Amino acid sequence: MSATINCRQFAEYFGTLVRGKMNPAYMFEVPGAPYAIEEFYLDNLQNFLHFLMFLYQVDSLHLDDPHISVEMYNLAIGLIQSFDEMEGKSEKEDGMILSERGSVLVFLPGINEICYMQEALSKLVHKRLQVYSLHSTVTMEEQNGVFLSPVPGYRKVILSTNIAESSVTVPDVKYVIDFCLVRHLVCDQDTNCQSLRLTWASKTNCNQRKGRAGRVSKGYCYRLVTKEFWNNEIPEYMTPEMLLAPLSSIMLKVKLLNMGDPRSLLSAALSPPNIGNIVRTVLQLKEMGALSVKSDGKGQNEDGELTFLGRVLAHLPVDLYLGKMIVLGHVFGCLDECLIIGESNFSVYIFPSLNAIFHFRSKLAFARGTPSDSIAFVNAFKVMCSQDELDWGRENFIQIKRIREVAELYEDLKNRASQFNMHVQANNEPDYTSIHRLQFILQVVIAGAYYPNYFIQGEIDEDLASRELNGLNPRTTVVLRNLPPYSFLYYKQLQSLFRLCGQVKSISFESSRAYMEFYRTSKDSGVLPEVSLALLLAQQGRPMELSVYPIEQIEKCAGNRNITHMKYTRVNVDFQNQSICPVGVVSSTIDPDKLPPNRLFVVNITEVVEVGHFWGFQADEASLEKQRHLTADINKRTLHPVTVSLYPNLLCVAPYSELNEQSLYYRAKILHMRGNTVEVFFLDFGNAAVVASSSLRELPSDLLIHPFQAQEFQLIGIRPSAQSIIMGNQWSSRARDRFIMLVKGKSLIVSLYSILHNVMRVQLLINTETTNTSVADILVEEGHAVIAEESFDSKQNHDALMSLYKDMETGSYVPNAASSSWKDRKREDKDLIDSLLAHFSKSDQSFSRTKAR
């Protein structure tokens, strides 16, 4: 390990007074004997890479706006490509053979920049490059690969943060490419919060980077700044951390050791902080309760008395906010969880370059519905303690070495807390209520510890959200913009782009947008993990590229038919039904043929998902007769075993029986696979069951023409009470048990209010001798729920639905007069779509690439 310091500053600081004059301390310089290292700046590369330099002139360097442009990335990549030519010219002179290609070390400021350049280098398939990333979160296996010799004939390229500046030495580095940038931890003066800020590195840092080359042979350092910028703008030394970081921990140590006035002591430091930082730190410590007002009333803004909380924080080796959270955890009975969070200040997750999406999926699973990395870490840590570590770590993208270190630090922190009589209590076997109560309290404790440094999410503009998503469900749908004309031709590419996120249920094309709807794979009615993963892809800033056919070529395939009206037409792709159909511009979201004949009807409730959310089927005689006929038709046939590999949402027929009754087969779809068993959902009844995989049978295609009878319902006008939210994930176990007792397995009257995202929103009525009692009213009276207003979309749909029922009752409802001509036009457009899809799927057409976001 090596480092560079300002020797003159240290010598003057430790100087001695001789005859009334300060003499600096002696400096001894021991010269090394490395190989020569040749330096290059942008000025030196004009003849070497003239075209790329021309591109770069568009984006000149600015001291106050450090960043890496696309042209600069291309310049670095061009340099790497040119090293083959350079070494080829010197091969005869130096006797170098192809297997001795020098390694390249590229210094980048952060993980995002490393990922961007790694992806760009991966496209150079003919350049024989072995690319490694090196930063604080790489796995041990990936880090070890940096030190291995490359495959003969390949060049090793290391993309690194400043971790390779002094902490890691790779001996075979011949070329260093330095963007002269670094991310430094700085403190915001207004909020006193720390953040990583992109800045220009100092000359001492860059010289340290240059020294990574020339260890075993002559080295080359390419600084991607101009010589003038290097001489006049790049600072000699970095700003000392004392002037950037918060002084709170130092201030508490000074008070704990009773070393006097903090201002006087800190002014004697090598790089003394300014008085404004000291005042700000004292006010922060008083705000969090670590310091109190001085008893003598002097210097109130520069000093204070150490409180008991301040004494505890001074003894705990964690950030002050985390220390306060530990104290609050003791007060509120969640000390164990707070101690775990207290040692989670570095990442234990693996960030594999090719599996970042899987890592994030693992984190979402551990978060269990909360938008909190801290709670996700607590859950992961607790699960780890009862698992086979290595296998579990690989499956969940967690570095076992790191989490073991956390376990050791956790024990140390627990012992330190016990010195202040804060002991972790033994927990009994947790139940549903205690788990969610603890999770709620933990969120309150985290907010209390970090007060006032947190944000509150504002109210959602439902009208705007509805227009943005074209009325689709925001919990299951994402929007993709900037699509090219005739975008329905690329639906398979879009499906493939989002395959890592989850299984796409349908894609709705409209104008230059595509609305991607995912299957709901769990009973949770919140935002799908698949949607969160898709949004993560967008936040990473990587544009999604599509292979696009020329417009002229598409229109030429149509022959004499005019298809310009289909450039941005509305098309719906349903992957479950394998259908691609145009959608009418004025088509209604309500299909009268699929509505119950009356707003009031009887439903047999078969499955409760959550309080107010359930599945069932219409229990009128006509509907029951359809079910009996369909069941008889299925079970009199010869059914064949499923021949394809099983996967979620696969349609099939599955057996089901009540108690000792004979098993009959019903239409179903697969929800989850569990070894030799699968959980299936019965499409005509709404309930789920676990059956043997071998018992599944193929669903005859002619049985798909019958609409599925099961219907999803939600109660209107209620939301969880505060008591329910605290005791459960939205709803407490008492509320769930009460709702199940009221409705499950019973035939009840429902009053249809609206249909939203294919879910019927209803009032649920229990028929008594005197009156019909609303289930929602019962839940409100018993304190499980409170009255809530319906959403904008629901109200809008209700108005349209009531108008339609009124017209149907009075006989004034008239189907769209243009329906016949529209059906003909729709049939023509569908034939045209099928023709275009068939043509471009069979022939090997030339294409360009376009970006969507």
N, C-alpha and C positions, 0 to 999 in steps of 0.2 A: 504494500500500500504506500502511496506517496501523496504529497500535497504541496501546494505553493502558498507561502505567506508573505506579507509585506514586512520584510526583514528590518528595513529602516525604522518603521513605526515601532516595532518591538524593541529595537536597540535604544531608541530615544525614550521609550516608556520606562525601561529598566536602567536608565542612565544613573550616574552617581555625581554628586556635587563635589567638585574639586576646585578649591580656591575661588569659590563664589561663582563657578561656571559649571553647567550641566554637561558632563561628558557621556556620550552614548556608550552602551555596552559594546564589547568587541563582537565582531562578526567573523566567523571562519567559513570560508567557502571551499568545499571539496569538489573539484571538477570531476565529472564522470567521463566515460569514454564511449558514448553511444555511436552508432553509425550516423552518417550525415543525413539530415532530413531537409528536403527541398520544399520551399513554401511557394504556393501559387494563390493568386487572388483573381477576381473576375476579370481584371484588366489583362491578365496573362492568358486568358482563355479565348480572347476574341478571334484569333486566327484558328484556334483549335476547334471551337464549336460555334462557328459564325452564325449559323441559322438560329440555334437556341439562344445565343446572345441577343440576336435581333428581337426575339420574342420577349426576352427579359427586359429590354429597354422600356417596354410598355409599363412595367411595374417597378419603378425605382425604389430604392431603400429609404425608409423614414425612421428616424430615431424614436419618435413617439408612437409609431405604429408597427411594432415588430410582428411579422407573420411570414408564412411560407406560401408563396403563390404557386399555382400549377406549373408555371414556366420554370420556377426554381426546382421543383421536383423533377421535371423533365431534364433540366441541366444536370442534376446529380445522377440521374439514370443514364444520361448520355456519357457522363464521365466513366461510370462503371463499365459501360459497353466499350469504351475506347481503350481500356487497359489491356485488352487482348492485342490490339494493334500496336500499342506501345511496347508491350513485352515481346511481341513478334519481331519488332525491329532490333531490340537489344538482345535477342536470343543468341545470335551468333557471337556477339561481343562478350557476353557474360557466361556463355555455356549453359543457359537455363533451358530446361526441358519443360514440356507442356504440363507435367504433373506438379511443377513447382510454381503454379500461379499464385501470386501474392494475395493475401486476404485483405478485405476492405472493411474498415470500421466507419460507419456513418453516424454522426452525432445529431440526434433529433430531440426536440424539447419535451415530447410526451408520448403517451401510448397511442393517441389518435393519429398523430403524425407517423408513427411507426407502422400502424396498421395500413394507412393509406399507401405508404411507399412499398410495404410488403406486397400489397395487392397489385401495385403497378409493376413490380419486378416479377411477379408470378406470371405475367403475360409474356415475358421474354423467354419463350419455351426453348429457343435454339441457342441460348447463351450459356447453358450449363452452369447455373448458379445454385449454390446451397445457401439459402437465406435463413438467418436466425434473428430472433428478436431478443433484446436484453433489457429488462426493466425490473422494477421491484416486485412485480406480481407473476413473473414467469415461474413455471414449475421447476423443480430441481432437475428433472430429466432434460427439459429444454435448455436450462442453463449449462448443464454438463456438455451438451452438444456443441456449444460455442468453442470449447477447448479441444475438440477432436479435430484431427486432420481431415480435410475434405476428401471426397472420392477422387482418385486420380483423374485429371482432366477437368475437374470442376473448380470453380472459384468460390471461396467462402465469403459471404457478405453478412456483416453483423450490423443490425439496426439497433442503436442503443440510446438510452437517455444518458444523463451525466453520471450514471452509476459506473460506467466504464472509464470515467475521467480519473478516478483515484482508487475506487474500491476493487476493481477487477482489472487484471492485466492479461491480455491475450498475446502470446509471444510471437505468433506468425503474422502479425498485422504489418502490411507494407504500405497501404494507402489509408489515409484519414481524410474523410470528407466532412467538413464542419460547417453547419449552418449558422454557427455563432449565436445560438439562441439557448435559453434555459428557462425553466419554470421555477420561480422562487416563491417560498411561503411568505406572504406579506399580510399585514394586519390592517383591516379597514378602520380608519380613524372614527368613522361615524358609528359603526356597529360593534367595533372591537372584535370582529370575527376574522379568522384567518382564512386565506384562500390562496390558491396557486395562480400566479400571474406570469404571463409570458413577457420576458425581458431579454435584452441583449446580454450575452455573457461577457465577462471581463476579459482583458488580455491575459491575465494570469490563468484563468480557467481555460482559455483557448490554447495557451502554450502548454498547459498540462495535457490537453487532449492531443496536441501535436506529438507529445512525447510517447504516446501509445504506439507510434510507428518507429521504425529504426532500431528495433531491439535485436534483430538477427540479420538484417541487411539494410541497405540504403532505403530510406523511407521518403514518402511524398505526402504533403499536407495541402489540401485544397480548401481554402476558406472562401465561402460563397458570399463574400462582400468585396467591395472595391478597396483598393489600397488606400484611397483617400478617406473612405468611410472608416477603415480600420484605424488610421492614424488620428483622425479628428473626432470621431464619435464614439467608438468603443471605449468604455471606461477602463482605466488601468486595473482597478480592483473592484470587487463586488462591495456593495454597501454592507457594513457589519450587521449581523443579525440583531444585535442589541438595539439598533435603530429601527428595525422593522417588526420584530416579534413583540407580543404582549409582555409586559413586565410583571404581570400579576404573580406568577410563581416565585420570581426573584424577590418581589416585595414581601410576600408572606414569609419566605425564608429569613429575610432581614429582620422582620418583626419577631419571628420565633426565636432567633438566636440573640435577640435584644442587642443588635449591633448599632443602635442609635437611629438618627434621622435618616430615612431612606434616601432623601434628596442629597444629603451630604455624602453618603456612602457611594451612591451611584455616580456622582460627579467625579469620583476618583477612578472610574473604570477606564480601560484603554480607549473605548469609544463611548463616551458618556451620552446617555439619551437626553433629549431636550426636556425642559420643564413641563411642556404641554403633555407629553406622554406620561410623565409621572402623575400629574394631576388627573388625567383621564383614567389611569389605572387605579388610583385611590378611590375615585368615584365609582368605578366598576365594582371594586371589592366591597364598598359600602352598600351598593345596590344589591349584591348577592348575599350580604350579611356576614362577610368574613372580617370586616373592620367596622368598628363603631366610632361615634364621635369622640374626640379626645376630651378628657375630663377638664383640662385646663383651658380649652377653647381656643388654642393657638394653632395656626397652620392647618386649619381644617381641611383644605384642599390638597395638602401635600403629605398628610400623615393621619393616623387613626389608631385606636386601640384594637388589639387582636381579640376577636371573640372566640367562643368555644368552636363554632363552625370553622372559623379561620384556622384554629389550631389543628383541627382534624384534617382540613384540606392541605395544610403544610406538611403533614406526615404521610399523606397518601401520594404515591408516585404516579398520579394520573392528572389529566387536564382538570382545571378547577370546576368546570361545569359537570364533568363526570363524577368528581368527588362529591359535589353537592347532590347529585342524583343518588349516590350510594347512601348518603345520610338520609335523604327523603325515602329511599327504599327501606331503610331500617324502620322509619316512622310508620310507613304504610304497609309493612308486611311483605315486601317483595325484594328483600336484601339480596337473596341469592341471584335473582335475575339481573339486578343492577350491578353486582360484582362481575357477572359474565360480560355485560355490556362495557363495564369499565376497562376490560382488557381487550376489547375488540377494536382498538384504534388502528390496527393494520389489517389488511384484507387477508382472509384465509381461503378465499375462493380462487380457483384456478381460472385463468383467462386464456385458454388455448386459442391460438390464432384462428383455427378452423371451426371451433365449437363454441364461440362466444354466446350464441343463441341458446345452447343447451345449458350453459352456466347460468344464464339469466332465468331460464325456466326453473332450474333447481332453486334459485333464490326466491322466486315467486311462490313456489310450493311451500317453502319454509316460512314465508311471511304470513301464510294462512289468511289472506284477505285484507291484511293491513299494509298500508304503504310505508312500511318501516323496515329499514335495513337492520336496525338494532334488534327488533323482535325476531326477524328472520335468523339473525345470528344466535340468539338465545335458544330458539327452537332447534337449530342445527346442532348446537353444542350439547344440548340435552339428549338428542337422539344419538349422537356420536358415542356417548358414554355407554350405550347398551348395544353397540353393533360391532361386527367384525370390521375393524378400522380401515384396513387397506382397501378391501373390496367396496365398502360403503363410500369411502372417499372418492374412488374412481367413478362410481356411479353418480355421485352428486357433485362432482367437480370441486372438491374441497381438498386442500393440501393438508394431509394428516400431520406432517411435520409442524406446520404452522399452528394447527389447532392443539397439538400437544404442548407447544410452547405457551399457548393461551391457558391451557389447563394448569401448567406450572405457575404462571403469573397469577391465575385466579386463586390458587392456594395461598400464595404469598400475600395477595391483597386481602384475602379472608382473614389471615392471621393478623395483619395490620389493623383491620377493622375491629377485630375482637379485643384489641388493646383499649379501645374506647367503649367496651361493653356492647358492641354491636355483633351479635351472633346469628348465624344462619340457623333457622329453625327446621327441624325435620318435618317434611311434608307427608301427609297421608296420601293415599291413592287418589289422584284428582278425578273429579267427575265433570260433566259438561258445564255445570254452573260455575264451579270453582275455577276451571280453566279460563272461561271467558271473563269472569269477574277480575281475575288476576291480570289478564291481558288489558282490560280497560284501565285498571289502577296503574299498570305499568306505563300506559300512554300518558296518563295524567302526571305521573312522576317525571317522565322525560320532559314534558312541556313545562312543568314547574321548575325543573333544574335549569333549563335553558332560557327561561323567561328573561328578557322580552325578545330573545332572538329566535323567533319562529314566525311562520306566516299562517294566515287563516284563509282557506279557500273560499272564494266569493260565490255568490249565488249563480247558478247556471241559467243562462237565457234560453229557456226551452223553445221559444219561437225560433230563435236563430239556429239552435241545434237541430231542430226539425227540418228547417229549410236546407241546412248544410248537408244533412244525411238523407235528404229526399224522403223523409218519413220512415226510414229504416231504423232498426233497433241499435242505438249507440253502444249497447253493451256487447254486441256480437258483430259489429260492422266497422270496417275502416274504409277510407276514401283514398283512391289513387288518382292523381291529377295529371294534366299535360299529356294525355294519351294521343296518339296520331289518328288521323281519319281511318275509318273502317276498323276501329279498335277491336271489334268482336272477333276478328280473324286471329287475334293473339291471345285468346282466352286460356289456351293451354300453357303458354309461356307465363301468364300471370299466375295460374294455379301452381306452376313449378316454382316461381319466385317466392311464394308464400308457404311452400310445403314444409319448410323448417318450423314455421310458426304453428301450423295445425292444418286440419282438414277443412278445405273450403267447401261450403255448402252450395253457394250460388254466387254468381257475379252479375250485377246489373249495370249495363253500359248506358250512359246518357251523356250526350255532348262529348266533351273530352275527358270525362270522368268514368271511373269504374268503382262500384260499391261492392267490396268483398265481404261476404257474410260467412262466418265460420259456424261449424256445428257446435252446439252446446253439449259438451261431453261430461258435464257434472250437473248435479241437482241445484248447485248454487246459482242464484238468480243475479249475482253481481256481474261485474265486467269480466269477460272471459280472459284467461291467461293468454290465449292466442292473440287477442286484440292488444294486450300489453306488449307481447313480443313483437308484433307488427309495428307498433309505435316505437319500440326500441330501435328497430331497423331504420326508421325514419330519422330518429334522433342522432344516429351515428353519422348522418350526413352522406351516406353512400348512395348515389343515384342508382335507381334500378333501370337497367338497360333492356330494351326490347329489340329483337331483330325484325325490322320493318320492311315491307315490300313497297316499291315505288307506286305512287297513286296511279300513274299512267298504266302500269302493268295490271293493277287490280281492275281498273275500269275497262281495259282491253279484254279481260277475261269474260266480261259480261256480254260481249258481242254487240248486238244492236240495241240491247236494253239499256235504258238510262238508269243509272244507279247512284247519281249524285245525291239524291235525297237520303241515301243510306250512309253518308259519310259520318254523321254523328247521330244516327237514329238510335232509338231506345231498343235495346236487345237484352233479354234475360237468359242467362245460362244456368240451368238447374242440373247439378252434377248427380244428384240422387236419381232423378228421373231420366237422365241422359237426354235432356231436351234443350234446344236452342231456338228461342221464339222471339219475334219482334213484339213490342208492347205498344199499344195504342197511346197516342199523345193525350187523348182526353179520356182514357179508360179509367173507370172508377176503381178505388181500392176495395170497394164492397161488391161482392158478387151475390146478387139476390138469390141465385140458385143454391148457394151454400148456407144461407141464413136459416135459422129455425123458423117455422111458420108463424110463431108467436114470440113476443119478447119474454113471456113467462113460460118456462118449460121445466120438466123434471130431469134431474141428473143423478146418475148413480156414481158416487165418488169412490174411486178405487185406490188412489195413491195421493198421499199428502207430501208435497215437496217441502213446504215451509208454512208457517202461519199465513193464511190468506192465499196460498198458492197450492193448487191441487190439480189432479187429472181425473177425468171421468168420461162418461158417455151418456148420450140422451137415452132416457128410460121410457120413452113413449112406446106404444105398441108397434108402430111402424118400424122404428129403429131396432127394437128387440127382434122383430121378425127378420129384418135384414141380417142381423148378427147370427141368428139361428141357421138361416139358409146358407150363409157364407161358411160357418163352421162345419155344417154337414157336407158342403161341397169339398172343403179341404180334406176332411178325414175319410172320404170315400175314395180318394185318389191313391195311386201308388206314388209315394213320395221318395225322392232320391237324395242320398247324402250330399252335403255341400262339397263341391269339388275344388273350389278356389280356396286360397289361404284366407283365414278369417281376419277381419279388420273391423274397427269401430264403424257403425252405421251401415254395415252390410245387411241387406234385407234378406229374410229367410222365413221359415216356419219353425216354431219351437213348441215343445210339449209343456202342458200345464195341467195340474189337477188340484182339486180342493179336497183335503184330508184323504180319505180312502177311495175317492172316486177314481175312475179310470182316466189316464192321461189322454188328452186330446190335443191336436196341433192347431196353433193359431198363428196368424201373421205377426211377425216380430222384426226387430232390428237389434243388432249387437251394440251394447253400450260399452262394456269393458271385457277384456280377456284376462283370466286368472288361472294360468296353468292349464289344467285339463277341463276347467269350467269357464263358462262365460255368463255375464249378466246381460239379460235381454229385456227389451221393452216391448210389451204387447200393443201393437198399433191400433187395435180396435177396442181396447179396454182401458189402457192408460196405466196399468200396473207393471212392475218389474219383477223378475225372478232370476235365480241362478240355476243354470242347467248344465248338464254335461256337454262338452263340445261335440262329442260323437252323436248326440241326439238331434242335432240341428239338421234340417232338411232344406233343399232348395225351394224357393218360392216360385211356383209356376207363373210365367209371364202374364198369362191371361187374367190372373187374379189381381194384377196391379190396376186394372181399369176401375175397380170398385174403390171409392174414396175411403180413407181410413176413418174409423168411427170415433177413436179417442180424441178428446179435446182438452186443451190446456185452459185453466181458469185462474183468475186472480180477483180477490175482493177489492172493491173500490172504497175510497173514503177513509182508510185507516193507515197508520204507520206505527212502528214500535214505540212504546212509551219509554221514558228515561230508565225506568226500572228494568224493562226488558232488554234494553241495549246493554246495560251494565252486566246483567246476568247471562248474556249469551251473545252469539254472533247475530246481532239485530234482535232476535227473539229469544227469550229465556226458555229453559226447559219446561217450566210451569205453563207458559203460554202455548208451547207446542203440544204438550200433553192435553191441555184443555181443548185446543182446536181439534186435535185428532179424536178426542172423545166425542166432540159435538158432531163431527161430520163423516169420519172415515167409515166406509162400508154401508153408508146410508143413502137413501134416495131422497133428495131435498129439492125444493123449488128454487130456481135461480131467475133473477130479473136481469136481462142483458142491458148493459149500459153502453159499451163500446167494444170494438175489436181493434186491438193494437198489436202489431207484430205477430199476427195469427194467434193471439191470446185473447180469449173472451174475458172482458172485465165486467164483473157482475156483482149484484147484491145476492147474498145467500140467505134464504129464509127457512126457518124451522116452523113447520105447521103444528100449531097446538089446537086445543078444542075451541078456544075463543078467538085467536088471532095468529097472524104470522109474525114471528119474532126474528129480527135480523141478527145473524151471527156476529156481524161487526159491532152492533150495539152491546151484545153480551161481553165481547172482549174489551170494549171501552169501559163499561160499567165495572168490570172486575180489575181494571188497572193494567191490563196487558197491552193496551193500544190507546192511541189518541186519534181524534178526528183529523184527517188530512185532506187537502184540496186535490182534485184530480189534475193531471198534467195538461198542458196546452194541447198536445196531440189527442189525448183522450177526449177532451171536451169537443174538439173539432170533429172527431169521428162520431161522437155521440149525436151532434146536431145533424150530420148527414144520415146517420142510421135512423134517427127518429123521423126525419122527413121521408125516408124511403118506406118505413113501416106504415106511416100515415097514408102515403099514396097507395100502398098495396092494400090497406084496409078499405079505403074509399073507392078502390078500383080505378084511380086516376093514374096509376103508374103505367108509363108507356116505355118500352125498351127503346134504346137509341135508334132513331129512324135510319141512321146511316149504318146500322150494324151489319146489314147484309153486304153492302158495298165494302165496308171496312173488312169484313171477314175475307172477302175475295182478295182485297189488297194485301191483307195479312198473309194469306196463303201464298200469294205471288212472292212476297218478300221473304217468306220462309224458304221457299224453293230456291230463291236466289242466294240466300245465306248458305244453304246446304251445298249449292253448286260451287260457290267460292271456296268454302272450307274443303270440299273434296278436291278441288283443283290444286290448291296450295299445299295440301297435305301429301299429295302424290308426287308432284314435280319438284325438282331441286331448283328453286328459284334463287336469284341473286337478291341480296337485301342489304340495307344499311342499318345502323344502330341509332336508336333514339332513347332519351332519358325521360323517365317519369318519376314523380315524387308523391 
